[in-house]
């Protein structure tokens, strides 16, 4: 089956900082990444490169930061206080939490440092400010279910072999 609009893609990949060659993420640790082609759930340049490809296809894709997660934005780094986290049972460095924005949308932030009563957070994507190099392999392709299309994401991946 070929990758096309509304197909569920199981993708194995490694992503590197294209400039330093530092390995940033490897799906070998967590298993394949699943997305529905054409719904804007993955980087557009990767979706475009994989369109019409089949299981087993391998390639390397370089993505400049402007087409990936953008430049690092210092305005997304904040200094808060522990009182701002009163609703949380425990907070710790590396903890991720969801921030609701004024327009009702949400973004993920991470606590980067706790210093006494001060809590420093960062809402930048972990790969922002980096040119990326993806090594990808299509692990599988299948039709998306009506329910997945209605909800806009993959529910449970079942290999059709």
PyMOL commands that set and color helices and strands:
alter all, ss='L'
color gray80, all
select helices_A, chain A and resi 44-50+65-67+74-76+82-85+146-151
alter helices_A, ss='H'
color red, helices_A
select strands_A, chain A and resi 7-17+23-26+33-36+58-63+77-81+96-100+106-115+118-122+132-143
alter strands_A, ss='S'
color yellow, strands_A
deselect
rebuild
show_as cartoon
